[in-house]
Structures are given as structure tokens and as C-alpha cells.
Amino acid sequence: MNNTEERSWLEKYAPPGINLAREVMVFVFFLFCAVVYSLGFVLAYIQERRALFEWINGEAHLIENAKMVDFQKLIEGRMMGFIIVIIALAVMMIYHYAYHYTDSKIVYLMKRLPYKWEMHRRCITLPLAGLAVTAGVIAVLWAIYLGVYLVFTPQQCLPF
């Protein structure tokens, strides 16, 4: 599939004449920032894991009866960056609707089309697809972080 075919496929889900490349870049930027922010979990995990050990003559020894902080407490607030992504997607949807009423008045073209839901489809499809991608990224990151927590925490230190 070449770039022209790809563009025409994506354009049928967006308002006519909108700058799709810019919208995709903004979405990817916000998503990237949210992922980077969530990596704070790794730093918090390393800090809490180190607290399970005491260092004697340069060797790490597990502290007797030491317990790791609960996973939920470690991940708390680390996924908040994705709230900004979701808000940005809602703003994108509102922008798509407002775009139809700007100088070009595309809304009149949309109202003449035989499919009466065409404008709505073009306004909400890409933001909803972005929401699905965001939810998938959240689920994958959460699973990875839980895996790190369970695999790298000494078994006797797990809080359950």
C-alpha cells in the first residue's frame, strides 16, 4: 500500500480537508508522553525493592520479614498521563464538529450527502480509534508492570 492509498483510506474517516498528519502526530506525542510518565513506576519499584535489602560488606542481604509495597500503591498515579490523552481525544472530537462550521462551511456539503450520519462518522471515528489504542497501551503497560512486580520481587516479600 503506498502513501496515497493509505491517505485515502484514512481520509474517509476524517472531516474533509483536515490536516490528518498533524492530528496523528499530536496523538502520538501525547501517547508517548503518557508512556514516559508511566515509567515512573519502574523508578518507584526499584526504590522500594532496594528497601528490602541491607548491604553488609558490599553484599545485599534480604531483611528478615521485609514486605514489598503493594502493587496498587506503586502504580497509583502512574497512569494519569493517559487521562490527558483521553481529554485530547475528546477535544479532537469537538474540534472535528467545529471544523464543519468554520469558513468553508463543510456542514452544508455533509447535510446533502445521502448517508445522514456521514458527518458524525467522520467526527468520532478517529478519536474513538485513538481511545481504543490508548486503552490497549494502558492494558499492555499495566500487564508489563505487574509482571515486573511479580517476577523481580522476592517471593517471601510479596504482600499476599
Secondary structure, 3 states (H helix, E strand, C coil): CCHHHHHHHHHCCCCCCCCHHHHHHHHHHHHHHHHHHHCHHHHHHHHHHHCCEEEECCEEEECCCCCCCCHHHHHCCCCCHHHHHHHHHHHHHHHHHHHCCCCCCHHHHHHHCCCCCHHHHHHHHHHHHHHHHHHHHHHHHHHHHHHHHHHHCCHHHCCC
